[in-house]
Amino acid sequence: MPIGREIPTHSELAQLLRGRIERGEIRAGETLPPITDLMEEYGVSRSTVRSAITQLASEGVVRTAGRKGTIVQPRPERRRIRRSQVVTRSSAGMYVFPAASYADEVWVTHGVPKASYEAAPPVVTDVFDLAAEAQVLRRRRVMSPEGEPPFQIVDTWLSPQAVEDAPRIAEPSTGPGGYLDRLEEAGHGPIQWTEHTQARMPSSEEARLLEMPTALPVLQIALVGCSGRDNQPLEVTIRVIPADRVELVSELVRDESAAWPREGRK
């Protein structure tokens, strides 16, 4: 660092590094220089460099990847999706739910989908009225629009009663129409769903699978499906999406009480 130049604070260092990234000096997928190199280049302490990297990670600009170093994140355009409340059937016979996708968009699976018994999170054990961390069948997929990095984790948790009534839902291939058709054929149709949305911080595993910083929030969309026979919950499908990649848009509808022009007013 040249004599006479002021030593940057961690926020100023973050801004300097952000500028290098925005100018393309360090491109998406590349790593930042090692901490020791940044210390020497800018005349700062190790803690200042680490604080600057933490700030950039919290903004989604970079992510730390263990021995690989600090990787510059791609900056995909935020997807603005107008979501409805309508469940449809695709031409392939599968249920299609409101999602963060465009009409007729091709999606791909990253890695191999998995079906296994795992310790369920509280949102699942509470819905199924099970003991904390009970082992529950989970079907997991990591998906994205074609040509994009991993966009969402989809975990479908199926209740013990669902598996007992429709054993095929635990198999790698659940047949035409998927696990939902197997459940409805087993006497649970028509299934009814409710949707619950919240923001939270990702787990380290979720951040790794979605190639995102752990400091960036995620959007969690949980779909709870209940039996048409006894209204008991059969499935909880949880979609986890990095919060910087999507904006969900809903059109508001006027009730009759909010009609315009108002009666009696000119």
LODRENSE-33426 format. One record per residue (C-alpha): residue number from 1; x, z, y; residue in one letter. Coordinates in nm, 4 decimals, padded with zeros to 6 digits, m for minus. Layout:
num,px,pz,py,residu
NUM,X,Z,Y,a
...
This chain:
num,px,pz,py,residu
1,00.0000,00.0000,00.0000,m
2,00.1530,m00.1013,00.3371,p
3,00.2731,00.1793,00.5662,i
4,00.0186,00.2661,00.8356,g
5,m00.2927,00.1636,00.6447,r
6,m00.5493,00.4413,00.6059,e
7,m00.6097,00.5673,00.2539,i
8,m00.9633,00.4651,00.1497,p
9,m01.2220,00.7163,00.0343,t
10,m01.3895,00.6536,m00.3008,h
11,m01.6872,00.4886,m00.1234,s
12,m01.4554,00.2624,00.0735,e
13,m01.2633,00.1757,m00.2419,l
14,m01.5904,00.0924,m00.4159,a
15,m01.6757,m00.1408,m00.1275,q
16,m01.3345,m00.3083,m00.1495,l
17,m01.3724,m00.3674,m00.5223,l
18,m01.7319,m00.4847,m00.4757,r
19,m01.6054,m00.7392,m00.2224,g
20,m01.3492,m00.8735,m00.4697,r
21,m01.6238,m00.9130,m00.7292,i
22,m01.8624,m01.0850,m00.4851,e
23,m01.5878,m01.3263,m00.3796,r
24,m01.5257,m01.4178,m00.7432,g
25,m01.1751,m01.2713,m00.7572,e
26,m01.2935,m01.0674,m01.0548,i
27,m01.5684,m01.2486,m01.2449,r
28,m01.8517,m01.1282,m01.4640,a
29,m01.7206,m01.0375,m01.8081,g
30,m01.3697,m00.9682,m01.6775,e
31,m01.2253,m00.6194,m01.6444,t
32,m01.1130,m00.4356,m01.3340,l
33,m00.7384,m00.3726,m01.3066,p
34,m00.6240,m00.0556,m01.4859,p
35,m00.6691,00.2716,m01.2984,i
36,m00.2928,00.3120,m01.2500,t
37,m00.2702,m00.0352,m01.0933,d
38,m00.5564,00.0430,m00.8525,l
39,m00.3942,00.3755,m00.7633,m
40,m00.0707,00.1965,m00.6699,e
41,m00.2386,m00.0954,m00.4929,e
42,m00.4607,00.1178,m00.2700,y
43,m00.2491,00.4344,m00.2500,g
44,m00.5243,00.6574,m00.3826,v
45,m00.5508,00.9295,m00.6436,s
46,m00.6805,00.8894,m00.9964,r
47,m00.9957,01.0867,m00.9090,s
48,m01.0675,00.8519,m00.6156,t
49,m01.0482,00.5474,m00.8438,v
50,m01.2712,00.7114,m01.1041,r
51,m01.5275,00.8099,m00.8389,s
52,m01.5297,00.4546,m00.7040,a
53,m01.5861,00.3133,m01.0533,i
54,m01.8641,00.5666,m01.1143,t
55,m02.0328,00.4529,m00.7924,q
56,m02.0101,00.0865,m00.8920,l
57,m02.1458,00.1696,m01.2386,a
58,m02.4430,00.3517,m01.0861,s
59,m02.5218,00.0333,m00.8921,e
60,m02.5023,m00.1807,m01.2070,g
61,m02.1976,m00.3700,m01.0798,v
62,m01.9692,m00.2627,m01.3668,v
63,m01.9860,m00.0758,m01.6943,r
64,m01.7208,00.1187,m01.8808,t
65,m01.6500,00.0027,m02.2345,a
66,m01.3998,00.2475,m02.3810,g
67,m01.0691,00.0853,m02.4670,r
68,m01.1848,m00.2470,m02.3233,k
69,m01.1775,m00.0987,m01.9744,g
70,m01.4293,m00.1410,m01.6926,t
71,m01.6196,m00.4670,m01.7263,i
72,m01.7860,m00.6521,m01.4390,v
73,m02.1541,m00.6996,m01.5127,q
74,m02.3328,m01.0337,m01.4844,p
75,m02.5959,m01.0271,m01.2108,r
76,m02.9004,m01.2028,m01.3555,p
77,m03.1897,m01.2743,m01.1235,e
78,m03.4490,m00.9977,m01.1347,r
79,m03.7452,m01.1265,m01.3342,r
80,m04.0753,m01.0882,m01.1466,r
81,m04.3448,m01.0767,m01.4106,i
82,m04.7186,m01.0701,m01.3447,r
83,m04.8517,m00.8595,m01.6342,r
84,m05.2092,m00.8586,m01.7568,s
85,m05.3936,m00.6191,m01.9873,q
86,m05.4909,m00.8872,m02.2369,v
87,m05.3760,m00.8996,m02.6019,v
88,m05.3790,m01.2513,m02.7507,t
89,m05.2808,m01.4349,m03.0691,r
90,m05.0014,m01.6908,m03.0702,s
91,m05.0236,m02.0283,m03.2428,s
92,m04.8117,m01.8703,m03.5199,a
93,m05.0787,m01.6048,m03.5757,g
94,m04.8901,m01.3098,m03.4226,m
95,m05.0331,m01.0640,m03.1726,y
96,m04.8886,m01.1156,m02.8237,v
97,m04.8845,m00.8205,m02.5827,f
98,m04.8259,m00.8091,m02.2071,p
99,m04.4482,m00.8214,m02.1732,a
100,m04.1609,m00.9036,m01.9398,a
101,m04.1617,m01.2709,m02.0369,s
102,m04.2855,m01.5986,m01.8952,y
103,m04.5455,m01.8152,m02.0656,a
104,m04.4043,m02.0268,m02.3512,d
105,m04.0567,m01.8765,m02.3013,e
106,m03.8252,m01.8820,m02.6050,v
107,m03.6830,m01.5402,m02.7006,w
108,m03.4030,m01.4695,m02.9476,v
109,m03.2932,m01.1656,m03.1466,t
110,m02.9422,m01.0256,m03.1000,h
111,m02.7933,m00.9018,m03.4263,g
112,m03.0052,m00.8305,m03.7328,v
113,m03.3462,m00.6561,m03.7033,p
114,m03.3441,m00.3227,m03.8868,k
115,m03.6050,m00.1158,m04.0684,a
116,m03.4934,00.2378,m04.1513,s
117,m03.6023,00.6004,m04.1439,y
118,m03.4620,00.7762,m03.8368,e
119,m03.5049,01.1049,m03.6505,a
120,m03.7884,01.0229,m03.4129,a
121,m03.7727,01.1069,m03.0406,p
122,m04.0239,01.3551,m02.8913,p
123,m04.2474,01.0789,m02.7547,v
124,m04.3054,00.9701,m03.1159,v
125,m04.3301,01.3071,m03.2920,t
126,m04.5743,01.4277,m03.0258,d
127,m04.8021,01.1275,m03.0779,v
128,m04.7890,01.1565,m03.4580,f
129,m04.8075,01.5403,m03.4479,d
130,m04.4886,01.5792,m03.6538,l
131,m04.2062,01.8337,m03.6489,a
132,m03.9238,01.7764,m03.4027,a
133,m03.6808,01.5006,m03.5162,e
134,m03.8931,01.4207,m03.8234,a
135,m03.7769,01.1163,m04.0190,q
136,m04.0044,00.8246,m03.9293,v
137,m03.9921,00.4549,m04.0173,l
138,m03.8415,00.2589,m03.7287,r
139,m03.8297,m00.1195,m03.6961,r
140,m03.5720,m00.2185,m03.4311,r
141,m03.5002,m00.5485,m03.2564,r
142,m03.2698,m00.6251,m02.9618,v
143,m03.4047,m00.9295,m02.7813,m
144,m03.3652,m01.1524,m02.4776,s
145,m03.4783,m01.4858,m02.3387,p
146,m03.2703,m01.7643,m02.4900,e
147,m02.9284,m01.7915,m02.3258,g
148,m02.9402,m01.4475,m02.1594,e
149,m02.7597,m01.1215,m02.2474,p
150,m02.9562,m00.8520,m02.4355,p
151,m03.2662,m00.7821,m02.2269,f
152,m03.4682,m00.5246,m02.4181,q
153,m03.4632,m00.2941,m02.7192,i
154,m03.7902,m00.2910,m02.9118,v
155,m03.8400,00.0092,m03.1413,d
156,m04.1601,00.0232,m03.3449,t
157,m04.2218,00.3645,m03.5054,w
158,m04.4820,00.3713,m03.7832,l
159,m04.6626,00.6872,m03.8915,s
160,m04.6342,00.8258,m04.2467,p
161,m05.0042,00.7481,m04.2965,q
162,m04.9490,00.3882,m04.1873,a
163,m04.6683,00.3424,m04.4408,v
164,m04.8758,00.5045,m04.7168,e
165,m05.1736,00.2775,m04.6511,d
166,m04.9726,m00.0426,m04.5998,a
167,m04.6380,m00.0117,m04.7848,p
168,m04.5314,m00.3660,m04.6985,r
169,m04.4725,m00.2648,m04.3337,i
170,m04.1535,m00.0905,m04.4525,a
171,m04.0135,m00.4096,m04.6086,e
172,m03.7743,m00.6492,m04.4285,p
173,m04.0454,m00.9178,m04.4232,s
174,m04.3956,m00.7949,m04.3466,t
175,m04.5639,m01.1331,m04.4084,g
176,m04.7851,m01.3600,m04.1952,p
177,m04.9130,m01.1867,m03.8847,g
178,m04.6552,m00.9070,m03.9171,g
179,m04.6994,m00.5358,m03.9712,y
180,m05.0102,m00.5169,m03.7511,l
181,m05.2027,m00.7535,m03.9769,d
182,m05.0972,m00.5472,m04.2793,r
183,m05.2329,m00.2327,m04.1129,l
184,m05.5612,m00.3948,m04.0185,e
185,m05.6003,m00.5400,m04.3679,e
186,m05.5472,m00.1873,m04.5055,a
187,m05.8628,m00.0705,m04.3282,g
188,m05.7324,00.0211,m03.9823,h
189,m05.8699,m00.2761,m03.7913,g
190,m05.9362,m00.3338,m03.5138,p
191,m05.6384,m00.1431,m03.3741,i
192,m05.6718,m00.0319,m03.0107,q
193,m05.3727,00.0171,m02.7792,w
194,m05.2774,00.2156,m02.4716,t
195,m04.9625,00.1608,m02.2651,e
196,m04.7418,00.4241,m02.1025,h
197,m04.4620,00.3336,m01.8584,t
198,m04.1861,00.5551,m01.7229,q
199,m03.8326,00.5349,m01.5853,a
200,m03.5455,00.7328,m01.7373,r
201,m03.1733,00.7236,m01.7984,m
202,m03.0487,00.5373,m02.1083,p
203,m02.8801,00.6945,m02.4052,s
204,m02.5217,00.5871,m02.4721,s
205,m02.6440,00.3801,m02.7697,e
206,m02.9077,00.2030,m02.5587,e
207,m02.6510,00.1268,m02.2882,a
208,m02.4151,m00.0180,m02.5503,r
209,m02.6838,m00.2381,m02.7073,l
210,m02.8059,m00.3628,m02.3696,l
211,m02.4507,m00.4045,m02.2334,e
212,m02.5346,m00.1943,m01.9269,m
213,m02.3908,00.1110,m01.7472,p
214,m02.5113,00.4523,m01.8581,t
215,m02.5572,00.5402,m01.4890,a
216,m02.8315,00.2771,m01.4428,l
217,m03.1938,00.3742,m01.5210,p
218,m03.4086,00.1916,m01.7736,v
219,m03.7778,00.1117,m01.7790,l
220,m03.9517,00.2469,m02.0907,q
221,m04.2817,00.0846,m02.1878,i
222,m04.4483,00.2625,m02.4817,a
223,m04.7437,00.1042,m02.6623,l
224,m04.9507,00.3404,m02.8801,v
225,m05.1725,00.1752,m03.1421,g
226,m05.4626,00.3719,m03.2915,c
227,m05.6661,00.2990,m03.6042,s
228,m06.0067,00.1402,m03.5660,g
229,m06.1202,00.3529,m03.8597,r
230,m06.0470,00.7057,m03.7411,d
231,m05.8743,00.6591,m03.4020,n
232,m05.5546,00.8208,m03.5330,q
233,m05.2223,00.6836,m03.3995,p
234,m05.0459,00.4453,m03.6383,l
235,m04.7624,00.3002,m03.4318,e
236,m04.5588,00.3651,m03.1212,v
237,m04.3695,00.0610,m02.9941,t
238,m04.1128,00.1412,m02.7254,i
239,m03.9545,m00.1297,m02.5125,r
240,m03.6444,m00.0296,m02.3151,v
241,m03.5369,m00.2633,m02.0329,i
242,m03.2584,m00.2161,m01.7737,p
243,m03.4318,m00.1327,m01.4467,a
244,m03.2369,m00.3918,m01.2461,d
245,m03.3556,m00.6857,m01.4567,r
246,m03.7312,m00.6865,m01.4086,v
247,m04.0037,m00.6256,m01.1530,e
248,m04.3539,m00.5827,m01.2950,l
249,m04.6343,m00.7104,m01.0735,v
250,m05.0050,m00.6232,m01.1075,s
251,m05.2854,m00.7831,m00.9106,e
252,m05.5224,m00.5268,m00.7602,l
253,m05.8972,m00.5868,m00.7878,v
254,m06.1541,m00.4631,m00.5372,r
255,m06.4312,m00.2401,m00.6676,d
256,m06.7813,m00.3036,m00.5336,e
257,m06.7342,00.0037,m00.3124,s
258,m06.4438,m00.1741,m00.1423,a
259,m06.6236,m00.5055,m00.0873,a
260,m06.5752,m00.6920,00.2399,w
261,m06.7518,m00.7317,00.4722,p
262,m06.8970,m00.3824,00.4605,r
263,m07.2733,m00.3623,00.4550,e
264,m07.4188,m00.2746,00.7902,g
265,m07.1017,m00.3745,00.9788,r
266,m07.0537,m00.6901,01.1789,k
